[in-house]
Amino acid sequence: MTRTAIGRRIQQRLAEMDQTVAWLAHKLGRSPSTLSRWMDGSRQLSTNELVRIALVLHRTAGWLLDEDEEPQRPPELPDDLARAYMLEEVSQ
């Protein structure tokens, strides 16, 4: 199966950050196989999952969707707010 636009963008950003799919999966509280299914399009991402990935990768959801040409960093969230959002999503 070919990578989706989102999958290509995730892979591109992971390479820029010198990180792996396993690292991102760990940050999201998901398995690497789940992340791979999102990236190859065999499993659909929810909006919340897309936003969480964008936050971890320091990019906008629009950039992940291949809508933004330039890599844009999302507005900064205070660290405690970002952590709370991530923990809330992982615990659900």
PyMOL commands that set and color helices and strands:
alter all, ss='L'
color gray80, all
select helices_A, chain A and resi 5-17+21-28+32-40+47-57+61-64+79-91
alter helices_A, ss='H'
color red, helices_A
deselect
rebuild
show_as cartoon
